[in-house]
Amino acid sequence: MELVVDNGGVRLDKYIAGHCELSRSYIQNLIKEGKVLVDGHPTKASQKVTAEERITIAVPPPTPIAVAPEDIPLNIVYEDDDLMVIDKPAGLTVHPAPGHRSGTLVNAILAHCPDLAGTKGSVRPGIVHRLDKDTSGLMMVAKNDAAQMSLSSQIKKRVIKKGYLVLVLGHLSPAQGAIEAPIGRHPKDRKRMAIVSTGREARTFYQVKEYLGNYSLLEVRTETGRTHQIRVHLSSIGYPVVGDTVYGGKSKILDRQFVHAHLLGFRLPSSGDFAEFESRLPPDLEQTLERIK
């Protein structure tokens, strides 16, 4: 992994943490082990970086974790030889992680498609993008390496069409706009993200679909795909997502965040044809809107 410093004067470990999904303590260990070089030379975690310096990070491959197929129901919206489009329910974690080895979307898709295990040989076979555990909606899953490369390339080129329905607290004004602010790890809480100057660029577009009392129902599009991007951006301008206890607060009307990935469009790897899929709001979110109305 390589980074080119765009804004100097920050500790090396802090700068790296703000530009990738690695914990600061893990980065400090890599630096101690000589796996982080600045312009080709080892250095200390406390070293202040300078603009235009090139940081090279040698991240060791993850320790393999056996992922077992599990008979978990899947709502498959579309499937061909290359991929599946799945309508993920809220509460389902996408892939195994320390402390959460089973009961994930990956366990479910391995039961449906056993050959998927050959995709990159990792704990995230076929996964090219993620949704938060408590976010519902559409996800694409690659079934072979060629498809995974095609879909990942489309994401990198920012040609994937992704739309979300989001309910926020407050009467959002102006009714249409863009939020551009860099996102990185929170400097004091590594489990959270935040708007930080050393973060990665992030861009979110929104349009109010309907005002409902002291709430606003939004259509949101993201140009970038940073962790917790929609929730962090909307909270940063004073309109937290309803039910988001991390960046907003507890809600009396909903016990999970009101974010639903309702639109997904991309080019099919085999034909190059553009395909677009839609998902209706799940019952809990529909009921929340009815309750407000």
N, C-alpha and C positions, 0 to 999 in steps of 0.2 A: 504494500500500500504506500502511495506517495502523496504528500501534501506540499503545496507551494504556499508559503506564508503570505497572506494578503494584508495583514495588519499586525505590526510588531509590538513589542513592549509587554508581552504576556509570557508567563511561565510556560515552558515547553510542555509539561504534562497537562496543564490547563488548556492550552491551545489545542492539543491533540484531542482531548476529551470533548471539546466543543465542536469538533469536526468529524467525529466518528462515534459509533455505538460501542465504545469500550469504556469500562469504568476507569476512574482516575488511578485507583490502587493497582489495577492490572497494568495500566500504562507505565506506572512507576516501576513495577517489576520488570517490564520489558526493557526500560531504560537501564536499569541496574545490570541486566543480563547482556547489555550491548546490542540489543535487537532494534534500537532506535538510533538512527544516524542523522545528523544535521549537516548538510553539504558533504556527506561522506565520512563524517567523523563522529565518534561517540561523545556524549556529553552528559550533563546532569539534569534531573527533572526540574530543578530550580532555575536553570538557564533561561534567560529572556530571549525570545525569538525575535528575529529581525525580518522586515519585509523582503520578499524575494528569496529567502532561504528555502532550500528543498529538504523536506523531512521524509526519510525513508523508514517505514515500519515493517519489520519482519514478524508477522503474526503467525505463531505456530498453528498447524492444523488442529481442529478440535478433536478431543478424545472421542472416538466412536461410541455412540449409544445405540443399543439395540432397540429398534422401534417395532413394536408388535402390531399386527392388524387387529382392529377391534370392530365389532359389529355395531357401529353407531349409524343411525339413519342419516342419509344425505338427501338434500333437495337439489337434484341435478337439473339445471335449466337447459343445458346443451352439452352434447358430448360427441366427439368424433375420434379418429385414431390418434390425434395429436393432443387433444386437450379436453378439459371439462370446465364448464362454468357452473359454479355452485352458489346457491343462495344460503349463505351462512347464518345460522341463528345467533342471537345474542347469547353470551355466556359460554360459547365454545372457543377455546384457545386454539390458535392456528397450528402451532407445532410444539413438540416436547422441549422442555427446558429444565434446568436444575430445579428440583422441587415440584415439577409437574411433568412426569414421564408418560402419563397415559391420559386417555379420554380427550384427545385433541383431534383436530380436523385431519392431520396427517395419519393418525391411527385409523380413522374412518376411511380415508381414500385408499390406504394400503389394503384394506379388506375388500374394497370394491375393485381395485386395480392392482393386483400383487406385483406386476412388472414395474410399477412405479418406483419400487425400491432401488432399481438400477440407475435412477436419475441422480447423477452427481454423488451417489453413495453417502448422503448426509442425513441428518435428522430432519431436514426440510425438503425431502424429495418432491419435486414438481412445484414447489412454492416459489412464485416469482414476485408476488407482492403480498402484503398482509393487511388484515383489518384488526383493530383492537378487539380484545376478548368480548367486550360489551357493545361492540358495534355490529349491527346486522347488515346483511346485503350481499352483493355480488362479488365473487372472486373467481379468477381464472387459475387453473392448475394444469401445468404441462405434464404430458404423459411420456415424453421421451426427450432426449437431450437436444435434438434439433428444434423441437417446439419451444423448449425452455430458452434456448439461445435467441430464437425469433422474438418471443414475447419480452424477454429481458431487454433486447435491443430496442424494441418499440417504447418501452418504459424509459430507457436512457435517452432516447431521442424526443421524449415528451409528446408522442403522438397518440398515446392511449387516451380515450375519452372516458372520464370518470365523473359522475355526478352524485351528489349526496343531498338528502333531505335532512335538514337540521333545525331544531327548535331552540331558540335562545331566549333568555330572560331579558325583557326590555323592548322598547319600541325603536328598533334599529333605524338610524337615519345617518346618512342618506340611504335610500332604499336599494341602491346598487353601488358596488364599489369593489376595490381590490385592497388586500392587505399584503404589504411587502415588508417582511422583517425576518432577520436571520434567526434560526432556531438551533439551539444546542442543549447540552445537558445543563440542568440547573446547578449553579456553582456550589450550593449547600445541600441539595437533596438529589442524589444520583438517580433516584427512581422517577424523577420528574424532568420535563423539558421546560425550556424558558426562552424568552427573547434575549439573546446575548450577542454582543458585538462580534465575538469570535465564532458564532454559529454558522451553519450552512444556509445559503440563500433559500428562501421559501416564499411562495406566492400563492395566495388564495383569493378567488373571485367569489362574490356572493350577490344574490339578488333576492329581495323580499318577495315571497309568493303571496303571503297573507299576514295581516296584522290580526292577532287574536288577543284582545285585551292588552295585558302588559307583556305579551309574548310576540315573537316574530318567527314565522315559519320561513325558512330560507332554502333556496336552491344554491348549492355550493359546488364550485368546480376547483380542482387543485391542479396547478401546473407542475408543482414539485410534490414529492411524497415523503416528507419528513415525519418522524415519529410524533404522533399526537398533534399533527400540524393544525387541523381544523380547530380543535379544542383550544390549543395554545393561542392561535391567532385571534379567535373571537373573544376569548377571555381578555386578551391584551388590550382590546379596544373598548372593554367595559360591557360586553354582552356574552356572558358565559353560557355554555350549552346546558340546557335543562337536564338535571340528573347527573351532571359531571361533578363528582365529589372531590376530584383531584385539582381541577382548575376553577371550580365554581363553588358549589356547596350542595348540601342535601336538598332534595326536592320533595315537596309534599304530594306531588302528582305522579312521580315516576321514580322507580328505584334503579334505573340505569340511564346512561347517557342517551339522549335523543339524537343519534346519528345513524342514518341508514343509507348504505351505498345502493342507490336505486337504479343507477345507469352505468353501463360498462360497454365500451366500444373499442374494437381493435381489428387488425387484419389477421385473418386466419393463416397460420403458417404454411399450410399446404397449397392454397390457391391464391393467397394475397387479397382475396375479397374482404371488404370491410363488413364486419358483423356487429350488430348493436343489440344489447339485451336490457330489459327493464325488470324491476322487481317492485311489487306493491309494498306499502308499509305493512309491517307485521301487526298482528292484533293489539299488542300492548301499546304500540305507538299510535295506532288508529284510535284506540280507546282514550288515550291521553288527549288527543285533539278534540274528541267528542266531549270529554269532560270539561275542557276549557271553553268550548263553544256553548 
